[in-house]
Amino acid sequence: MRSTGYVVVELKTGKFRPEHLGQLNYYVTVVNDKMRLPRQRPTVGILADP
């Protein structure tokens, strides 16, 4: 089975801060630039609070 894309999951504790989205966006951009192949879908980022 071939990968159709990547998912970046970041778990945070505590209250949401806007910089959390900036950090997640950075990780998603790095995965898209360094790992994703042209035939794959763009990376999805999920910010979760357990």
Distance bins in CASP14 RR format, pairs under 12 A and 6 or more apart:
PFRMAT RR
TARGET T0000
AUTHOR 0000-0000-0000
RMODE 2
METHOD distances of the structure
MODEL  1
2 37 0 0 0 0 1 0 0 0 0 0 0
2 39 0 0 0 0 1 0 0 0 0 0 0
2 40 0 0 0 0 1 0 0 0 0 0 0
2 41 0 0 0 0 0 1 0 0 0 0 0
3 31 0 0 0 0 0 1 0 0 0 0 0
3 35 0 0 0 0 1 0 0 0 0 0 0
3 36 0 0 0 0 1 0 0 0 0 0 0
3 37 0 0 0 0 1 0 0 0 0 0 0
3 39 0 0 0 0 1 0 0 0 0 0 0
3 40 1 0 0 1 0 0 0 0 0 0 0
3 41 0 0 0 0 1 0 0 0 0 0 0
3 43 0 0 0 0 0 1 0 0 0 0 0
4 36 0 0 0 0 0 1 0 0 0 0 0
4 37 0 0 0 0 0 1 0 0 0 0 0
4 39 0 0 0 0 1 0 0 0 0 0 0
4 40 1 0 0 1 0 0 0 0 0 0 0
4 41 1 0 1 0 0 0 0 0 0 0 0
4 42 0 0 0 0 0 1 0 0 0 0 0
4 43 0 0 0 0 0 1 0 0 0 0 0
4 44 0 0 0 0 0 1 0 0 0 0 0
5 28 0 0 0 0 0 1 0 0 0 0 0
5 31 0 0 0 0 1 0 0 0 0 0 0
5 32 0 0 0 0 1 0 0 0 0 0 0
5 35 0 0 0 0 1 0 0 0 0 0 0
5 36 1 0 0 1 0 0 0 0 0 0 0
5 37 0 0 0 0 1 0 0 0 0 0 0
5 38 0 0 0 0 0 1 0 0 0 0 0
5 39 0 0 0 0 1 0 0 0 0 0 0
5 40 1 0 1 0 0 0 0 0 0 0 0
5 41 1 0 1 0 0 0 0 0 0 0 0
5 42 1 0 0 1 0 0 0 0 0 0 0
5 43 1 0 0 1 0 0 0 0 0 0 0
5 44 1 0 0 1 0 0 0 0 0 0 0
5 45 0 0 0 0 0 1 0 0 0 0 0
6 27 0 0 0 0 0 1 0 0 0 0 0
6 28 0 0 0 0 1 0 0 0 0 0 0
6 29 0 0 0 0 0 1 0 0 0 0 0
6 30 0 0 0 0 0 1 0 0 0 0 0
6 31 1 0 1 0 0 0 0 0 0 0 0
6 32 0 0 0 0 1 0 0 0 0 0 0
6 33 0 0 0 0 0 1 0 0 0 0 0
6 34 0 0 0 0 0 1 0 0 0 0 0
6 35 1 0 0 1 0 0 0 0 0 0 0
6 36 1 0 0 1 0 0 0 0 0 0 0
6 37 0 0 0 0 0 1 0 0 0 0 0
6 40 1 0 0 1 0 0 0 0 0 0 0
6 41 0 0 0 0 1 0 0 0 0 0 0
6 42 0 0 0 0 1 0 0 0 0 0 0
6 43 1 0 1 0 0 0 0 0 0 0 0
6 44 1 0 0 1 0 0 0 0 0 0 0
6 45 0 0 0 0 1 0 0 0 0 0 0
6 46 0 0 0 0 0 1 0 0 0 0 0
7 24 0 0 0 0 0 1 0 0 0 0 0
7 27 0 0 0 0 0 1 0 0 0 0 0
7 28 0 0 0 0 1 0 0 0 0 0 0
7 31 0 0 0 0 1 0 0 0 0 0 0
7 32 0 0 0 0 0 1 0 0 0 0 0
7 35 0 0 0 0 0 1 0 0 0 0 0
7 36 0 0 0 0 0 1 0 0 0 0 0
7 40 0 0 0 0 0 1 0 0 0 0 0
7 41 0 0 0 0 0 1 0 0 0 0 0
7 42 0 0 0 0 0 1 0 0 0 0 0
7 43 1 0 0 1 0 0 0 0 0 0 0
7 44 1 0 1 0 0 0 0 0 0 0 0
7 45 1 0 0 1 0 0 0 0 0 0 0
7 46 1 0 0 1 0 0 0 0 0 0 0
7 47 0 0 0 0 0 1 0 0 0 0 0
7 48 0 0 0 0 0 1 0 0 0 0 0
8 23 0 0 0 0 0 1 0 0 0 0 0
8 24 1 0 0 1 0 0 0 0 0 0 0
8 25 0 0 0 0 1 0 0 0 0 0 0
8 26 0 0 0 0 1 0 0 0 0 0 0
8 27 1 0 1 0 0 0 0 0 0 0 0
8 28 1 0 1 0 0 0 0 0 0 0 0
8 29 0 0 0 0 1 0 0 0 0 0 0
8 30 0 0 0 0 1 0 0 0 0 0 0
8 31 1 0 1 0 0 0 0 0 0 0 0
8 32 0 0 0 0 1 0 0 0 0 0 0
8 35 0 0 0 0 0 1 0 0 0 0 0
8 36 0 0 0 0 0 1 0 0 0 0 0
8 42 0 0 0 0 0 1 0 0 0 0 0
8 43 1 0 0 1 0 0 0 0 0 0 0
8 44 1 0 0 1 0 0 0 0 0 0 0
8 45 1 0 1 0 0 0 0 0 0 0 0
8 46 1 0 0 1 0 0 0 0 0 0 0
8 47 0 0 0 0 1 0 0 0 0 0 0
8 48 0 0 0 0 0 1 0 0 0 0 0
9 24 0 0 0 0 1 0 0 0 0 0 0
9 27 0 0 0 0 1 0 0 0 0 0 0
9 28 0 0 0 0 0 1 0 0 0 0 0
9 31 0 0 0 0 0 1 0 0 0 0 0
9 43 0 0 0 0 0 1 0 0 0 0 0
9 44 0 0 0 0 1 0 0 0 0 0 0
9 45 1 0 0 1 0 0 0 0 0 0 0
9 46 1 0 1 0 0 0 0 0 0 0 0
9 47 0 0 0 0 1 0 0 0 0 0 0
9 48 1 0 0 1 0 0 0 0 0 0 0
9 49 0 0 0 0 0 1 0 0 0 0 0
9 50 0 0 0 0 0 1 0 0 0 0 0
10 16 0 0 0 0 0 1 0 0 0 0 0
10 19 0 0 0 0 0 1 0 0 0 0 0
10 20 1 0 0 1 0 0 0 0 0 0 0
10 21 0 0 0 0 1 0 0 0 0 0 0
10 22 0 0 0 0 0 1 0 0 0 0 0
10 23 1 0 0 1 0 0 0 0 0 0 0
10 24 1 0 1 0 0 0 0 0 0 0 0
10 25 0 0 0 0 0 1 0 0 0 0 0
10 26 0 0 0 0 0 1 0 0 0 0 0
10 27 1 0 0 1 0 0 0 0 0 0 0
10 28 0 0 0 0 1 0 0 0 0 0 0
10 31 0 0 0 0 0 1 0 0 0 0 0
10 44 0 0 0 0 0 1 0 0 0 0 0
10 45 1 0 0 1 0 0 0 0 0 0 0
10 46 1 0 0 1 0 0 0 0 0 0 0
10 47 1 0 1 0 0 0 0 0 0 0 0
10 48 1 0 0 1 0 0 0 0 0 0 0
10 49 0 0 0 0 1 0 0 0 0 0 0
10 50 0 0 0 0 0 1 0 0 0 0 0
11 20 0 0 0 0 0 1 0 0 0 0 0
11 24 0 0 0 0 0 1 0 0 0 0 0
11 46 0 0 0 0 1 0 0 0 0 0 0
11 47 0 0 0 0 1 0 0 0 0 0 0
11 48 1 0 1 0 0 0 0 0 0 0 0
11 49 1 0 0 1 0 0 0 0 0 0 0
11 50 1 0 1 0 0 0 0 0 0 0 0
12 19 0 0 0 0 0 1 0 0 0 0 0
12 20 1 0 1 0 0 0 0 0 0 0 0
12 21 0 0 0 0 0 1 0 0 0 0 0
12 22 0 0 0 0 0 1 0 0 0 0 0
12 23 0 0 0 0 1 0 0 0 0 0 0
12 24 0 0 0 0 1 0 0 0 0 0 0
12 46 0 0 0 0 0 1 0 0 0 0 0
12 47 1 0 0 1 0 0 0 0 0 0 0
12 48 1 0 0 1 0 0 0 0 0 0 0
12 49 1 0 1 0 0 0 0 0 0 0 0
12 50 0 0 0 0 1 0 0 0 0 0 0
13 20 0 0 0 0 0 1 0 0 0 0 0
13 47 0 0 0 0 0 1 0 0 0 0 0
13 48 0 0 0 0 0 1 0 0 0 0 0
13 49 1 0 0 1 0 0 0 0 0 0 0
13 50 1 0 0 1 0 0 0 0 0 0 0
14 20 0 0 0 0 1 0 0 0 0 0 0
14 48 0 0 0 0 0 1 0 0 0 0 0
14 49 1 0 0 1 0 0 0 0 0 0 0
14 50 0 0 0 0 1 0 0 0 0 0 0
15 49 0 0 0 0 1 0 0 0 0 0 0
16 24 0 0 0 0 0 1 0 0 0 0 0
16 47 0 0 0 0 1 0 0 0 0 0 0
16 48 0 0 0 0 0 1 0 0 0 0 0
16 49 1 0 0 1 0 0 0 0 0 0 0
17 23 0 0 0 0 1 0 0 0 0 0 0
17 24 0 0 0 0 0 1 0 0 0 0 0
17 47 0 0 0 0 0 1 0 0 0 0 0
17 49 0 0 0 0 0 1 0 0 0 0 0
18 24 0 0 0 0 0 1 0 0 0 0 0
18 25 0 0 0 0 0 1 0 0 0 0 0
18 47 0 0 0 0 0 1 0 0 0 0 0
19 25 0 0 0 0 0 1 0 0 0 0 0
19 26 0 0 0 0 0 1 0 0 0 0 0
19 47 0 0 0 0 0 1 0 0 0 0 0
20 26 0 0 0 0 0 1 0 0 0 0 0
20 27 0 0 0 0 0 1 0 0 0 0 0
20 45 0 0 0 0 0 1 0 0 0 0 0
20 46 0 0 0 0 0 1 0 0 0 0 0
20 47 1 0 1 0 0 0 0 0 0 0 0
20 48 0 0 0 0 0 1 0 0 0 0 0
20 49 0 0 0 0 1 0 0 0 0 0 0
21 27 0 0 0 0 0 1 0 0 0 0 0
21 28 0 0 0 0 0 1 0 0 0 0 0
21 45 0 0 0 0 1 0 0 0 0 0 0
21 46 0 0 0 0 0 1 0 0 0 0 0
21 47 1 0 0 1 0 0 0 0 0 0 0
22 28 0 0 0 0 1 0 0 0 0 0 0
22 29 0 0 0 0 1 0 0 0 0 0 0
22 45 0 0 0 0 0 1 0 0 0 0 0
22 47 0 0 0 0 1 0 0 0 0 0 0
23 29 0 0 0 0 0 1 0 0 0 0 0
23 30 0 0 0 0 0 1 0 0 0 0 0
23 45 0 0 0 0 0 1 0 0 0 0 0
23 47 0 0 0 0 1 0 0 0 0 0 0
24 30 0 0 0 0 0 1 0 0 0 0 0
24 31 0 0 0 0 0 1 0 0 0 0 0
24 43 0 0 0 0 0 1 0 0 0 0 0
24 44 0 0 0 0 0 1 0 0 0 0 0
24 45 1 0 1 0 0 0 0 0 0 0 0
24 46 0 0 0 0 1 0 0 0 0 0 0
24 47 1 0 1 0 0 0 0 0 0 0 0
24 48 0 0 0 0 0 1 0 0 0 0 0
25 31 0 0 0 0 0 1 0 0 0 0 0
25 32 0 0 0 0 0 1 0 0 0 0 0
25 43 0 0 0 0 0 1 0 0 0 0 0
25 44 0 0 0 0 0 1 0 0 0 0 0
25 45 0 0 0 0 1 0 0 0 0 0 0
25 47 0 0 0 0 1 0 0 0 0 0 0
26 32 0 0 0 0 0 1 0 0 0 0 0
26 33 0 0 0 0 0 1 0 0 0 0 0
26 43 0 0 0 0 0 1 0 0 0 0 0
26 45 0 0 0 0 0 1 0 0 0 0 0
27 33 0 0 0 0 0 1 0 0 0 0 0
27 34 0 0 0 0 0 1 0 0 0 0 0
27 35 0 0 0 0 0 1 0 0 0 0 0
27 43 0 0 0 0 1 0 0 0 0 0 0
27 44 0 0 0 0 0 1 0 0 0 0 0
27 45 1 0 0 1 0 0 0 0 0 0 0
27 46 0 0 0 0 0 1 0 0 0 0 0
27 47 0 0 0 0 0 1 0 0 0 0 0
28 34 0 0 0 0 0 1 0 0 0 0 0
28 35 0 0 0 0 0 1 0 0 0 0 0
28 36 0 0 0 0 1 0 0 0 0 0 0
28 42 0 0 0 0 1 0 0 0 0 0 0
28 43 1 0 1 0 0 0 0 0 0 0 0
28 44 1 0 0 1 0 0 0 0 0 0 0
28 45 1 0 1 0 0 0 0 0 0 0 0
28 46 0 0 0 0 1 0 0 0 0 0 0
28 47 0 0 0 0 0 1 0 0 0 0 0
29 35 0 0 0 0 0 1 0 0 0 0 0
29 36 0 0 0 0 0 1 0 0 0 0 0
29 42 0 0 0 0 0 1 0 0 0 0 0
29 43 0 0 0 0 1 0 0 0 0 0 0
29 45 0 0 0 0 0 1 0 0 0 0 0
30 36 0 0 0 0 0 1 0 0 0 0 0
30 43 0 0 0 0 1 0 0 0 0 0 0
30 45 0 0 0 0 0 1 0 0 0 0 0
31 37 0 0 0 0 0 1 0 0 0 0 0
31 40 0 0 0 0 0 1 0 0 0 0 0
31 41 0 0 0 0 0 1 0 0 0 0 0
31 42 0 0 0 0 1 0 0 0 0 0 0
31 43 1 0 1 0 0 0 0 0 0 0 0
31 44 0 0 0 0 1 0 0 0 0 0 0
31 45 0 0 0 0 1 0 0 0 0 0 0
32 38 0 0 0 0 0 1 0 0 0 0 0
32 40 0 0 0 0 1 0 0 0 0 0 0
32 41 0 0 0 0 0 1 0 0 0 0 0
32 42 1 0 0 1 0 0 0 0 0 0 0
32 43 1 0 1 0 0 0 0 0 0 0 0
32 44 0 0 0 0 0 1 0 0 0 0 0
32 45 0 0 0 0 0 1 0 0 0 0 0
33 42 0 0 0 0 0 1 0 0 0 0 0
33 43 0 0 0 0 1 0 0 0 0 0 0
34 43 0 0 0 0 0 1 0 0 0 0 0
35 42 0 0 0 0 0 1 0 0 0 0 0
35 43 0 0 0 0 1 0 0 0 0 0 0
36 42 1 0 0 1 0 0 0 0 0 0 0
36 43 1 0 0 1 0 0 0 0 0 0 0
36 44 0 0 0 0 0 1 0 0 0 0 0
37 43 0 0 0 0 0 1 0 0 0 0 0
END
